[in-house]
């Protein structure tokens, strides 16, 4: 009974922390219909949209990449490709669900894209290929990693030798980042993680700590941000597909949809700085919208991310790596950053080692949902409102973009 009371109290605190922001938002109820609450419904919605696209363009290609997984027999990455109808000038790639649970918001944004943006797109010179639920296991089970605990945004390597990268800082922090035993949502477990996090920030320095903890590692399969030893099956198959499609075009862009980092309810544009000309081109696609450059002091370099993998996939082909990140926990602040990393550490511990009790499982699952797929109507409404605004402006400028702009 005490445990149950604790779990309820914990969830109330979790929701109350975000209520002040939520109360200031005008919810557009109709936009909430884009969101689904299970993998199957999201998949059915995407497949229906892909079928409509294929009915309009009889040369469109629809496909599914089966993803093997234990007891789950229905896991797949679905995709649809519409080649440019007249001249293959530019290719727009959109990916969602690389981090499983983040695919719920990503799926909603893809539904918005197909229903409101794609019908008006000029496909004379633009090809479009969209991948849904890149990590279907994580999406179905409301977790960010695959069944093998692989973080797919640390798994995309252009050179196989890079799977042997050693993250020495992670090894130093391993006892903190991979707690032993079953996961607990109790005050003592949470306080222990928080205090260690503060200690390592002070002794290592914020930048070195973030690099060690967050950039990825390939040695510890039960650890956080584990990138694996080889490409995951869906990454290998997506590579095959895109290696065939991308060289047919003169330039490309990839929009990778994520949730978790940043200011609650805000669509952050995370761009990787390239050369000055490409940087200006990327900025021009989002007029009046602040850009979060990955070179800024509060960011860290990751290894094996999909965007830079695609940037380097076809030699000589200009590719713009664009990340849309929908913030949830104000992780750009110190309290939000602590809460976010604590959620990843304890959540991974639970997925790998099990939970101390059902109440602990429910509490930690609630933390994970709040970080990656908030139930808040205000948050969801803002995801759609801002996506509509940003995608509309982007597509208008994308339509005018030419190879000489690179």
Rosetta blueprint (number, residue, H / E / L):
1 X L
2 X H
3 X H
4 X H
5 X H
6 X H
7 X H
8 X H
9 X H
10 X H
11 X H
12 X H
13 X H
14 X H
15 X H
16 X H
17 X H
18 X H
19 X H
20 X H
21 X H
22 X H
23 X H
24 X L
25 X L
26 X L
27 X L
28 X L
29 X H
30 X H
31 X H
32 X H
33 X H
34 X H
35 X L
36 X L
37 X L
38 X L
39 X H
40 X H
41 X H
42 X H
43 X H
44 X H
45 X H
46 X H
47 X H
48 X H
49 X H
50 X H
51 X H
52 X H
53 X H
54 X H
55 X H
56 X H
57 X L
58 X L
59 X L
60 X L
61 X E
62 X E
63 X E
64 X E
65 X E
66 X E
67 X L
68 X L
69 X L
70 X L
71 X L
72 X L
73 X L
74 X L
75 X L
76 X E
77 X E
78 X E
79 X E
80 X E
81 X E
82 X E
83 X L
84 X L
85 X L
86 X L
87 X L
88 X L
89 X L
90 X E
91 X E
92 X E
93 X E
94 X E
95 X E
96 X E
97 X L
98 X L
99 X L
100 X H
101 X H
102 X H
103 X H
104 X H
105 X H
106 X H
107 X H
108 X H
109 X H
110 X H
111 X H
112 X H
113 X H
114 X H
115 X H
116 X H
117 X H
118 X H
119 X H
120 X H
121 X L
122 X L
123 X L
124 X L
125 X L
126 X E
127 X E
128 X E
129 X E
130 X E
131 X E
132 X E
133 X L
134 X L
135 X L
136 X H
137 X H
138 X H
139 X H
140 X H
141 X L
142 X L
143 X L
144 X L
145 X L
146 X L
147 X L
148 X L
149 X L
150 X L
151 X L
152 X H
153 X H
154 X H
155 X L
156 X L
157 X L
158 X L
159 X L
160 X H
161 X H
162 X H
163 X H
164 X H
165 X L
166 X L
167 X L
168 X H
169 X H
170 X H
171 X H
172 X H
173 X H
174 X H
175 X H
176 X H
177 X H
178 X L
179 X L
180 X L
181 X L
182 X L
183 X E
184 X L
185 X L
186 X L
187 X H
188 X H
189 X H
190 X H
191 X H
192 X H
193 X H
194 X H
195 X H
196 X H
197 X H
198 X H
199 X H
200 X H
201 X H
202 X H
203 X H
204 X H
205 X L
206 X H
207 X H
208 X H
209 X H
210 X H
211 X H
212 X H
213 X H
214 X H
215 X L
216 X L
217 X E
218 X L
219 X L
220 X L
221 X L
222 X L
223 X L
224 X L
225 X L
226 X E
227 X L
228 X L
229 X L
230 X L
231 X L
232 X L
233 X H
234 X H
235 X H
236 X H
237 X H
238 X H
239 X H
240 X H
241 X H
242 X H
243 X H
244 X H
245 X H
246 X H
247 X H
248 X H
249 X L
250 X L
251 X E
252 X E
253 X E
254 X E
255 X E
256 X E
257 X E
258 X E
259 X E
260 X E
261 X L
262 X L
263 X L
264 X L
265 X L
266 X L
267 X E
268 X E
269 X E
270 X E
271 X E
272 X L
273 X L
274 X L
275 X L
276 X H
277 X H
278 X H
279 X H
280 X H
281 X H
282 X H
283 X H
284 X H
285 X L
286 X L
287 X L
288 X L
289 X L
290 X L
291 X L
292 X E
293 X E
294 X L
295 X L
296 X L
297 X L
298 X L
299 X L
300 X L
301 X L
302 X L
303 X L
304 X L
305 X L
306 X H
307 X H
308 X H
309 X H
310 X H
311 X H
312 X L
313 X L
314 X L
315 X L
316 X L
317 X L
318 X E
319 X E
320 X E
321 X E
322 X E
323 X E
324 X E
325 X E
326 X E
327 X E
328 X L
329 X L
330 X L
331 X L
332 X L
333 X L
334 X H
335 X H
336 X H
337 X H
338 X H
339 X H
340 X H
341 X H
342 X H
343 X H
344 X H
345 X H
346 X H
347 X H
348 X H
349 X H
350 X H
351 X H
352 X H
353 X H
354 X L
355 X E
356 X L
357 X L
358 X H
359 X H
360 X H
361 X H
362 X H
363 X H
364 X H
365 X H
366 X H
367 X H
368 X H
369 X H
370 X H
371 X H
372 X H
373 X L
374 X L
375 X L
376 X L
377 X H
378 X H
379 X H
380 X H
381 X H
382 X H
383 X H
384 X H
385 X H
386 X H
387 X H
388 X H
389 X H
390 X H
391 X H
392 X H
393 X H
394 X H
395 X H
396 X H
397 X H
398 X H
399 X H
400 X H
401 X L
402 X L
403 X H
404 X H
405 X H
406 X L
